[in-house]
């Protein structure tokens, strides 16, 4: 959501209030490689 918090997305109607969600705070240069590694692991 481009940096917007889930609370904001819910108030804008972009996410349902009862939807499951997780907020991860961190630097993209650290988190992106971890996400890609996880994706490749799932594909295998």
MOPAC internal coordinates of N, CA, C and O (Angstrom, degrees):
PM7 1SCF
backbone

  N    0.0000 0     0.00 0     0.00 0    0    0    0
  C    1.4493 1     0.00 0     0.00 0    1    0    0
  C    1.5126 1   111.41 1     0.00 0    2    1    0
  O    1.2310 1   120.26 1  -151.09 1    3    2    1
  N    1.2642 1   117.12 1    28.91 1    3    2    1
  C    1.4688 1   121.73 1   173.51 1    5    3    2
  C    1.5152 1   113.92 1    56.26 1    6    5    3
  O    1.2310 1   120.27 1  -139.12 1    7    6    5
  N    1.2936 1   117.09 1    40.88 1    7    6    5
  C    1.4551 1   120.41 1   176.19 1    9    7    6
  C    1.5168 1   115.01 1    89.70 1   10    9    7
  O    1.2310 1   119.81 1   170.28 1   11   10    9
  N    1.3211 1   117.97 1    -9.72 1   11   10    9
  C    1.4651 1   120.08 1   178.64 1   13   11   10
  C    1.5267 1   109.29 1   -74.53 1   14   13   11
  O    1.2310 1   120.73 1   -37.10 1   15   14   13
  N    1.2889 1   116.20 1   142.90 1   15   14   13
  C    1.4629 1   121.19 1   177.87 1   17   15   14
  C    1.5267 1   109.67 1   -73.90 1   18   17   15
  O    1.2310 1   120.53 1   -23.02 1   19   18   17
  N    1.3237 1   116.60 1   156.98 1   19   18   17
  C    1.4559 1   121.37 1   179.75 1   21   19   18
  C    1.5219 1   111.78 1   -58.04 1   22   21   19
  O    1.2310 1   120.60 1   142.83 1   23   22   21
  N    1.3180 1   116.47 1   -37.17 1   23   22   21
  C    1.4628 1   120.62 1   178.77 1   25   23   22
  C    1.5319 1   110.92 1   -55.89 1   26   25   23
  O    1.2310 1   120.95 1   137.97 1   27   26   25
  N    1.3146 1   115.80 1   -42.03 1   27   26   25
  C    1.4651 1   120.41 1   179.27 1   29   27   26
  C    1.5215 1   110.98 1   -67.42 1   30   29   27
  O    1.2310 1   120.26 1   137.13 1   31   30   29
  N    1.3266 1   117.11 1   -42.87 1   31   30   29
  C    1.4631 1   120.91 1   179.99 1   33   31   30
  C    1.5239 1   110.68 1   -62.35 1   34   33   31
  O    1.2310 1   120.40 1   142.14 1   35   34   33
  N    1.3208 1   116.85 1   -37.86 1   35   34   33
  C    1.4644 1   120.82 1   177.65 1   37   35   34
  C    1.5197 1   109.82 1   -65.76 1   38   37   35
  O    1.2310 1   120.33 1   135.35 1   39   38   37
  N    1.3303 1   116.97 1   -44.65 1   39   38   37
  C    1.4647 1   119.88 1  -178.78 1   41   39   38
  C    1.5301 1   111.60 1   -66.41 1   42   41   39
  O    1.2310 1   119.80 1   152.72 1   43   42   41
  N    1.3234 1   117.99 1   -27.28 1   43   42   41
  C    1.4651 1   121.68 1   178.51 1   45   43   42
  C    1.5249 1   111.77 1   -84.74 1   46   45   43
  O    1.2310 1   120.42 1   172.29 1   47   46   45
  N    1.3285 1   116.81 1    -7.71 1   47   46   45
  C    1.4600 1   120.39 1  -179.30 1   49   47   46
  C    1.5178 1   113.99 1    82.00 1   50   49   47
  O    1.2310 1   120.02 1  -166.65 1   51   50   49
  N    1.3385 1   117.57 1    13.35 1   51   50   49
  C    1.4656 1   120.76 1   179.67 1   53   51   50
  C    1.5261 1   111.33 1   -82.92 1   54   53   51
  O    1.2310 1   120.33 1   156.29 1   55   54   53
  N    1.3293 1   116.97 1   -23.71 1   55   54   53
  C    1.4570 1   122.89 1   178.87 1   57   55   54
  C    1.5181 1   107.18 1  -132.60 1   58   57   55
  O    1.2310 1   120.77 1   -43.97 1   59   58   57
  N    1.3312 1   116.13 1   136.03 1   59   58   57
  C    1.4633 1   119.68 1   178.55 1   61   59   58
  C    1.5186 1   109.79 1   -69.91 1   62   61   59
  O    1.2310 1   120.96 1   -32.89 1   63   62   61
  N    1.3219 1   115.77 1   147.11 1   63   62   61
  C    1.4601 1   121.14 1  -176.63 1   65   63   62
  C    1.5265 1   112.37 1   -61.04 1   66   65   63
  O    1.2310 1   120.08 1   145.50 1   67   66   65
  N    1.3330 1   117.44 1   -34.50 1   67   66   65
  C    1.4656 1   121.23 1  -177.33 1   69   67   66
  C    1.5284 1   112.99 1   -91.41 1   70   69   67
  O    1.2310 1   119.86 1  -174.89 1   71   70   69
  N    1.3172 1   117.87 1     5.11 1   71   70   69
  C    1.4670 1   121.43 1  -179.86 1   73   71   70
  C    1.5263 1   110.35 1   -68.34 1   74   73   71
  O    1.2310 1   121.08 1   -33.50 1   75   74   73
  N    1.3201 1   115.53 1   146.50 1   75   74   73
  C    1.4642 1   120.24 1   174.68 1   77   75   74
  C    1.5225 1   107.64 1   -77.87 1   78   77   75
  O    1.2310 1   120.49 1   -44.92 1   79   78   77
  N    1.3126 1   116.66 1   135.08 1   79   78   77
  C    1.4568 1   119.31 1   178.84 1   81   79   78
  C    1.5210 1   110.46 1  -150.46 1   82   81   79
  O    1.2310 1   121.67 1   -21.78 1   83   82   81
  N    1.2994 1   114.40 1   158.22 1   83   82   81
  C    1.4589 1   122.21 1   178.60 1   85   83   82
  C    1.5172 1   107.28 1  -134.13 1   86   85   83
  O    1.2310 1   120.62 1   -40.51 1   87   86   85
  N    1.3168 1   116.42 1   139.49 1   87   86   85
  C    1.4537 1   121.12 1   175.34 1   89   87   86
  C    1.5242 1   108.29 1  -111.35 1   90   89   87
  O    1.2310 1   120.98 1   -55.09 1   91   90   89
  N    1.3167 1   115.73 1   124.91 1   91   90   89
  C    1.4594 1   121.22 1   178.27 1   93   91   90
  C    1.5162 1   107.15 1  -117.88 1   94   93   91
  O    1.2310 1   121.13 1   -58.57 1   95   94   93
  N    1.3172 1   115.45 1   121.43 1   95   94   93
  C    1.4603 1   119.55 1   178.14 1   97   95   94
  C    1.5166 1   108.80 1  -105.83 1   98   97   95
  O    1.2310 1   120.61 1   -51.30 1   99   98   97
  N    1.3091 1   116.43 1   128.70 1   99   98   97
  C    1.4502 1   120.71 1   179.51 1  101   99   98
  C    1.5156 1   110.19 1   175.42 1  102  101   99
  O    1.2310 1   121.42 1    -4.53 1  103  102  101
  N    1.3034 1   114.89 1   175.47 1  103  102  101
  C    1.4589 1   121.60 1  -179.25 1  105  103  102
  C    1.5249 1   109.98 1   -84.82 1  106  105  103
  O    1.2310 1   120.41 1   -44.99 1  107  106  105
  N    1.3123 1   116.81 1   135.01 1  107  106  105
  C    1.4679 1   121.64 1  -177.83 1  109  107  106
  C    1.5262 1   112.28 1   -60.28 1  110  109  107
  O    1.2310 1   119.80 1   147.81 1  111  110  109
  N    1.3301 1   118.00 1   -32.19 1  111  110  109
  C    1.4711 1   119.86 1  -179.27 1  113  111  110
  C    1.5199 1   111.58 1   -69.11 1  114  113  111
  O    1.2310 1   120.06 1   160.43 1  115  114  113
  N    1.3182 1   117.48 1   -19.57 1  115  114  113
  C    1.4637 1   121.97 1   176.32 1  117  115  114
  C    1.5263 1   109.98 1   -94.49 1  118  117  115
  O    1.2310 1   120.26 1   133.30 1  119  118  117
  N    1.3196 1   117.10 1   -46.70 1  119  118  117
  C    1.4606 1   121.38 1  -172.99 1  121  119  118
  C    1.5279 1   114.06 1   -76.20 1  122  121  119
  O    1.2310 1   119.78 1   142.94 1  123  122  121
  N    1.3205 1   118.02 1   -37.06 1  123  122  121
  C    1.4654 1   120.31 1  -177.00 1  125  123  122
  C    1.5308 1   112.51 1   -59.04 1  126  125  123
  O    1.2310 1   118.96 1   131.82 1  127  126  125
  N    1.3364 1   119.59 1   -48.18 1  127  126  125
  C    1.4725 1   118.92 1   178.10 1  129  127  126
  C    1.5336 1   112.57 1   -60.75 1  130  129  127
  O    1.2310 1   120.18 1   145.97 1  131  130  129
  N    1.3152 1   117.26 1   -34.03 1  131  130  129
  C    1.4654 1   120.06 1   177.73 1  133  131  130
  C    1.5277 1   110.86 1   -67.08 1  134  133  131
  O    1.2310 1   120.45 1   139.14 1  135  134  133
  N    1.3166 1   116.74 1   -40.86 1  135  134  133
  C    1.4662 1   120.56 1   177.68 1  137  135  134
  C    1.5238 1   111.40 1   -64.18 1  138  137  135
  O    1.2310 1   120.40 1   137.50 1  139  138  137
  N    1.3165 1   116.84 1   -42.50 1  139  138  137
  C    1.4685 1   120.99 1   179.57 1  141  139  138
  C    1.5249 1   110.69 1   -65.70 1  142  141  139
  O    1.2310 1   120.08 1   137.90 1  143  142  141
  N    1.3265 1   117.45 1   -42.10 1  143  142  141
  C    1.4674 1   121.09 1   177.90 1  145  143  142
  C    1.5261 1   110.21 1   -60.91 1  146  145  143
  O    1.2310 1   120.44 1   138.69 1  147  146  145
  N    1.3190 1   116.76 1   -41.31 1  147  146  145
  C    1.4608 1   121.16 1   177.99 1  149  147  146
  C    1.5264 1   111.03 1   -64.30 1  150  149  147
  O    1.2310 1   120.60 1   139.14 1  151  150  149
  N    1.3220 1   116.45 1   -40.86 1  151  150  149
  C    1.4646 1   120.91 1   178.26 1  153  151  150
  C    1.5272 1   110.75 1   -61.27 1  154  153  151
  O    1.2310 1   120.10 1   132.85 1  155  154  153
  N    1.3252 1   117.42 1   -47.15 1  155  154  153
  C    1.4610 1   120.91 1   179.55 1  157  155  154
  C    1.5244 1   111.12 1   -62.87 1  158  157  155
  O    1.2310 1   120.37 1   143.62 1  159  158  157
  N    1.3191 1   116.90 1   -36.38 1  159  158  157
  C    1.4636 1   120.92 1   178.58 1  161  159  158
  C    1.5307 1   110.53 1   -64.81 1  162  161  159
  O    1.2310 1   120.32 1   140.11 1  163  162  161
  N    1.3150 1   117.00 1   -39.89 1  163  162  161
  C    1.4725 1   120.68 1   178.59 1  165  163  162
  C    1.5269 1   111.57 1   -67.64 1  166  165  163
  O    1.2310 1   120.59 1   143.49 1  167  166  165
  N    1.3221 1   116.47 1   -36.51 1  167  166  165
  C    1.4647 1   120.63 1  -179.00 1  169  167  166
  C    1.5246 1   110.74 1   -66.47 1  170  169  167
  O    1.2310 1   120.70 1   143.38 1  171  170  169
  N    1.3205 1   116.27 1   -36.62 1  171  170  169
  C    1.4680 1   120.68 1  -179.49 1  173  171  170
  C    1.4551 1   111.43 1   -61.37 1  174  173  171
  O    1.2310 1   120.10 1   180.00 1  175  174  173

